[in-house]
Amino acid sequence: MTTHFITAEIDLQESPVKLYQEIESQLQKQGEPLRWAITNVDNEQQKVEVEAVVTISEETPAQS
């Protein structure tokens, strides 16, 4: 298992609950989120920037 620091740009949602769900959904595509934070909100572009730490499990090669 390895940890990775990632950033993501996510569309601003109409409610905090929907924003939370969208952030979690996008981060799951990169790995298992350990922690994340919204670091910037761009009201003009309707985007939020998220920084996160995710874990990715490494597949071990099959042994013969």
ZABANU-983243 format. One record per atom (N, C-alpha, C): residue number from 1; residue in one letter; atom name; y, z, x. Coordinates in Angstrom, 2 decimals. Layout:
+-----+------+------+---------+---------+---------+
| seq | type | atom |       y |       z |       x |
+-----+------+------+---------+---------+---------+
| NUM |    A |   CA |       Y |       Z |       X |
...
+-----+------+------+---------+---------+---------+
***
This chain:
+-----+------+------+---------+---------+---------+
| seq | type | atom |       y |       z |       x |
+-----+------+------+---------+---------+---------+
|   1 |    M |    N |   -1.17 |    0.00 |    0.85 |
|   1 |    M |   CA |    0.00 |    0.00 |    0.00 |
|   1 |    M |    C |    1.24 |    0.00 |    0.90 |
|   2 |    T |    N |    2.18 |   -0.84 |    0.55 |
|   2 |    T |   CA |    3.43 |   -0.90 |    1.31 |
|   2 |    T |    C |    4.60 |   -0.71 |    0.35 |
|   3 |    T |    N |    5.71 |   -0.25 |    0.90 |
|   3 |    T |   CA |    6.92 |   -0.11 |    0.10 |
|   3 |    T |    C |    7.92 |   -1.17 |    0.53 |
|   4 |    H |    N |    8.71 |   -1.63 |   -0.42 |
|   4 |    H |   CA |    9.71 |   -2.65 |   -0.16 |
|   4 |    H |    C |   11.01 |   -2.28 |   -0.86 |
|   5 |    F |    N |   12.12 |   -2.55 |   -0.20 |
|   5 |    F |   CA |   13.45 |   -2.39 |   -0.79 |
|   5 |    F |    C |   13.85 |   -3.74 |   -1.34 |
|   6 |    I |    N |   14.21 |   -3.80 |   -2.62 |
|   6 |    I |   CA |   14.60 |   -5.07 |   -3.22 |
|   6 |    I |    C |   15.91 |   -4.91 |   -3.98 |
|   7 |    T |    N |   16.57 |   -6.03 |   -4.20 |
|   7 |    T |   CA |   17.74 |   -6.07 |   -5.07 |
|   7 |    T |    C |   17.46 |   -7.12 |   -6.14 |
|   8 |    A |    N |   18.02 |   -6.90 |   -7.31 |
|   8 |    A |   CA |   17.84 |   -7.84 |   -8.41 |
|   8 |    A |    C |   19.13 |   -7.93 |   -9.20 |
|   9 |    E |    N |   19.39 |   -9.11 |   -9.73 |
|   9 |    E |   CA |   20.53 |   -9.32 |  -10.61 |
|   9 |    E |    C |   19.98 |   -9.55 |  -12.01 |
|  10 |    I |    N |   20.41 |   -8.73 |  -12.95 |
|  10 |    I |   CA |   19.85 |   -8.74 |  -14.30 |
|  10 |    I |    C |   20.97 |   -8.89 |  -15.31 |
|  11 |    D |    N |   20.71 |   -9.66 |  -16.36 |
|  11 |    D |   CA |   21.70 |   -9.85 |  -17.41 |
|  11 |    D |    C |   21.99 |   -8.52 |  -18.11 |
|  12 |    L |    N |   23.27 |   -8.27 |  -18.35 |
|  12 |    L |   CA |   23.69 |   -7.09 |  -19.08 |
|  12 |    L |    C |   23.18 |   -7.21 |  -20.52 |
|  13 |    Q |    N |   22.58 |   -6.16 |  -21.04 |
|  13 |    Q |   CA |   22.00 |   -6.17 |  -22.38 |
|  13 |    Q |    C |   22.94 |   -5.47 |  -23.36 |
|  14 |    E |    N |   22.66 |   -5.65 |  -24.65 |
|  14 |    E |   CA |   23.54 |   -5.10 |  -25.68 |
|  14 |    E |    C |   23.41 |   -3.60 |  -25.87 |
|  15 |    S |    N |   22.32 |   -3.01 |  -25.37 |
|  15 |    S |   CA |   22.18 |   -1.55 |  -25.49 |
|  15 |    S |    C |   21.55 |   -0.99 |  -24.22 |
|  16 |    P |    N |   21.80 |    0.28 |  -23.93 |
|  16 |    P |   CA |   21.20 |    0.89 |  -22.73 |
|  16 |    P |    C |   19.67 |    0.86 |  -22.75 |
|  17 |    V |    N |   19.07 |    1.01 |  -23.92 |
|  17 |    V |   CA |   17.60 |    0.99 |  -24.01 |
|  17 |    V |    C |   17.07 |   -0.39 |  -23.62 |
|  18 |    K |    N |   17.69 |   -1.44 |  -24.12 |
|  18 |    K |   CA |   17.25 |   -2.80 |  -23.79 |
|  18 |    K |    C |   17.49 |   -3.10 |  -22.31 |
|  19 |    L |    N |   18.59 |   -2.60 |  -21.76 |
|  19 |    L |   CA |   18.87 |   -2.80 |  -20.34 |
|  19 |    L |    C |   17.79 |   -2.12 |  -19.50 |
|  20 |    Y |    N |   17.45 |   -0.89 |  -19.84 |
|  20 |    Y |   CA |   16.40 |   -0.15 |  -19.13 |
|  20 |    Y |    C |   15.08 |   -0.93 |  -19.18 |
|  21 |    Q |    N |   14.71 |   -1.42 |  -20.35 |
|  21 |    Q |   CA |   13.46 |   -2.16 |  -20.51 |
|  21 |    Q |    C |   13.46 |   -3.45 |  -19.69 |
|  22 |    E |    N |   14.59 |   -4.13 |  -19.67 |
|  22 |    E |   CA |   14.70 |   -5.37 |  -18.89 |
|  22 |    E |    C |   14.61 |   -5.10 |  -17.39 |
|  23 |    I |    N |   15.27 |   -4.04 |  -16.94 |
|  23 |    I |   CA |   15.20 |   -3.68 |  -15.51 |
|  23 |    I |    C |   13.75 |   -3.36 |  -15.13 |
|  24 |    E |    N |   13.09 |   -2.52 |  -15.91 |
|  24 |    E |   CA |   11.69 |   -2.16 |  -15.62 |
|  24 |    E |    C |   10.80 |   -3.40 |  -15.62 |
|  25 |    S |    N |   11.00 |   -4.29 |  -16.56 |
|  25 |    S |   CA |   10.20 |   -5.51 |  -16.66 |
|  25 |    S |    C |   10.39 |   -6.38 |  -15.43 |
|  26 |    Q |    N |   11.63 |   -6.58 |  -15.01 |
|  26 |    Q |   CA |   11.90 |   -7.42 |  -13.84 |
|  26 |    Q |    C |   11.35 |   -6.80 |  -12.56 |
|  27 |    L |    N |   11.46 |   -5.48 |  -12.43 |
|  27 |    L |   CA |   10.96 |   -4.81 |  -11.23 |
|  27 |    L |    C |    9.44 |   -4.84 |  -11.16 |
|  28 |    Q |    N |    8.78 |   -4.76 |  -12.30 |
|  28 |    Q |   CA |    7.31 |   -4.81 |  -12.33 |
|  28 |    Q |    C |    6.79 |   -6.12 |  -11.75 |
|  29 |    K |    N |    7.58 |   -7.18 |  -11.85 |
|  29 |    K |   CA |    7.19 |   -8.47 |  -11.29 |
|  29 |    K |    C |    7.14 |   -8.42 |   -9.76 |
|  30 |    Q |    N |    7.87 |   -7.47 |   -9.17 |
|  30 |    Q |   CA |    7.94 |   -7.36 |   -7.71 |
|  30 |    Q |    C |    6.97 |   -6.32 |   -7.15 |
|  31 |    G |    N |    6.52 |   -5.40 |   -7.99 |
|  31 |    G |   CA |    5.63 |   -4.32 |   -7.56 |
|  31 |    G |    C |    5.80 |   -3.14 |   -8.50 |
|  32 |    E |    N |    5.28 |   -2.01 |   -8.10 |
|  32 |    E |   CA |    5.39 |   -0.79 |   -8.90 |
|  32 |    E |    C |    6.66 |   -0.04 |   -8.50 |
|  33 |    P |    N |    7.65 |    0.07 |   -9.40 |
|  33 |    P |   CA |    8.91 |    0.73 |   -9.04 |
|  33 |    P |    C |    8.72 |    2.22 |   -8.77 |
|  34 |    L |    N |    9.21 |    2.67 |   -7.63 |
|  34 |    L |   CA |    9.24 |    4.11 |   -7.32 |
|  34 |    L |    C |   10.55 |    4.71 |   -7.80 |
|  35 |    R |    N |   11.64 |    4.00 |   -7.49 |
|  35 |    R |   CA |   12.96 |    4.43 |   -7.95 |
|  35 |    R |    C |   13.88 |    3.23 |   -7.94 |
|  36 |    W |    N |   14.91 |    3.29 |   -8.78 |
|  36 |    W |   CA |   15.89 |    2.22 |   -8.81 |
|  36 |    W |    C |   17.23 |    2.77 |   -9.26 |
|  37 |    A |    N |   18.29 |    2.00 |   -8.97 |
|  37 |    A |   CA |   19.63 |    2.39 |   -9.37 |
|  37 |    A |    C |   20.46 |    1.14 |   -9.63 |
|  38 |    I |    N |   21.32 |    1.22 |  -10.63 |
|  38 |    I |   CA |   22.30 |    0.17 |  -10.87 |
|  38 |    I |    C |   23.43 |    0.41 |   -9.87 |
|  39 |    T |    N |   23.70 |   -0.57 |   -9.02 |
|  39 |    T |   CA |   24.71 |   -0.38 |   -7.98 |
|  39 |    T |    C |   26.00 |   -1.14 |   -8.24 |
|  40 |    N |    N |   25.97 |   -2.07 |   -9.21 |
|  40 |    N |   CA |   27.18 |   -2.81 |   -9.51 |
|  40 |    N |    C |   27.07 |   -3.39 |  -10.92 |
|  41 |    V |    N |   28.20 |   -3.40 |  -11.63 |
|  41 |    V |   CA |   28.27 |   -4.02 |  -12.95 |
|  41 |    V |    C |   29.39 |   -5.05 |  -12.91 |
|  42 |    D |    N |   29.05 |   -6.30 |  -13.22 |
|  42 |    D |   CA |   30.03 |   -7.38 |  -13.27 |
|  42 |    D |    C |   30.24 |   -7.74 |  -14.74 |
|  43 |    N |    N |   31.28 |   -7.18 |  -15.35 |
|  43 |    N |   CA |   31.55 |   -7.42 |  -16.76 |
|  43 |    N |    C |   31.90 |   -8.87 |  -17.04 |
|  44 |    E |    N |   32.57 |   -9.50 |  -16.10 |
|  44 |    E |   CA |   32.97 |  -10.90 |  -16.28 |
|  44 |    E |    C |   31.75 |  -11.81 |  -16.37 |
|  45 |    Q |    N |   30.79 |  -11.61 |  -15.46 |
|  45 |    Q |   CA |   29.56 |  -12.42 |  -15.44 |
|  45 |    Q |    C |   28.47 |  -11.86 |  -16.36 |
|  46 |    Q |    N |   28.69 |  -10.64 |  -16.88 |
|  46 |    Q |   CA |   27.70 |   -9.96 |  -17.72 |
|  46 |    Q |    C |   26.38 |   -9.76 |  -16.98 |
|  47 |    K |    N |   26.48 |   -9.24 |  -15.72 |
|  47 |    K |   CA |   25.32 |   -9.00 |  -14.88 |
|  47 |    K |    C |   25.39 |   -7.59 |  -14.31 |
|  48 |    V |    N |   24.23 |   -7.02 |  -14.02 |
|  48 |    V |   CA |   24.16 |   -5.77 |  -13.28 |
|  48 |    V |    C |   23.33 |   -6.03 |  -12.02 |
|  49 |    E |    N |   23.68 |   -5.35 |  -10.95 |
|  49 |    E |   CA |   22.91 |   -5.43 |   -9.72 |
|  49 |    E |    C |   22.10 |   -4.15 |   -9.60 |
|  50 |    V |    N |   20.82 |   -4.32 |   -9.32 |
|  50 |    V |   CA |   19.91 |   -3.18 |   -9.22 |
|  50 |    V |    C |   19.30 |   -3.18 |   -7.83 |
|  51 |    E |    N |   19.26 |   -1.99 |   -7.21 |
|  51 |    E |   CA |   18.55 |   -1.81 |   -5.95 |
|  51 |    E |    C |   17.35 |   -0.93 |   -6.25 |
|  52 |    A |    N |   16.20 |   -1.28 |   -5.68 |
|  52 |    A |   CA |   14.98 |   -0.56 |   -6.01 |
|  52 |    A |    C |   14.05 |   -0.45 |   -4.81 |
|  53 |    V |    N |   13.18 |    0.53 |   -4.88 |
|  53 |    V |   CA |   12.07 |    0.66 |   -3.95 |
|  53 |    V |    C |   10.80 |    0.49 |   -4.79 |
|  54 |    V |    N |    9.98 |   -0.47 |   -4.39 |
|  54 |    V |   CA |    8.73 |   -0.74 |   -5.10 |
|  54 |    V |    C |    7.56 |   -0.64 |   -4.12 |
|  55 |    T |    N |    6.40 |   -0.34 |   -4.66 |
|  55 |    T |   CA |    5.19 |   -0.35 |   -3.84 |
|  55 |    T |    C |    4.35 |   -1.55 |   -4.24 |
|  56 |    I |    N |    3.68 |   -2.10 |   -3.25 |
|  56 |    I |   CA |    2.79 |   -3.24 |   -3.47 |
|  56 |    I |    C |    1.46 |   -2.88 |   -2.83 |
|  57 |    S |    N |    0.39 |   -2.93 |   -3.63 |
|  57 |    S |   CA |   -0.93 |   -2.64 |   -3.07 |
|  57 |    S |    C |   -1.44 |   -3.88 |   -2.37 |
|  58 |    E |    N |   -1.98 |   -3.68 |   -1.21 |
|  58 |    E |   CA |   -2.49 |   -4.79 |   -0.41 |
|  58 |    E |    C |   -3.96 |   -4.96 |   -0.70 |
|  59 |    E |    N |   -4.34 |   -6.20 |   -0.92 |
|  59 |    E |   CA |   -5.75 |   -6.51 |   -1.12 |
|  59 |    E |    C |   -6.47 |   -6.45 |    0.23 |
|  60 |    T |    N |   -7.58 |   -5.77 |    0.26 |
|  60 |    T |   CA |   -8.35 |   -5.73 |    1.51 |
|  60 |    T |    C |   -9.36 |   -6.89 |    1.49 |
|  61 |    P |    N |   -9.52 |   -7.57 |    2.61 |
|  61 |    P |   CA |  -10.46 |   -8.70 |    2.65 |
|  61 |    P |    C |  -11.89 |   -8.22 |    2.38 |
|  62 |    A |    N |  -12.63 |   -9.05 |    1.70 |
|  62 |    A |   CA |  -14.04 |   -8.71 |    1.41 |
|  62 |    A |    C |  -14.83 |   -8.70 |    2.72 |
|  63 |    Q |    N |  -15.66 |   -7.69 |    2.85 |
|  63 |    Q |   CA |  -16.47 |   -7.59 |    4.06 |
|  63 |    Q |    C |  -17.81 |   -8.27 |    3.82 |
|  64 |    S |    N |  -18.32 |   -8.99 |    4.84 |
|  64 |    S |   CA |  -19.60 |   -9.70 |    4.71 |
|  64 |    S |    C |  -20.72 |   -8.84 |    5.18 |
+-----+------+------+---------+---------+---------+
***
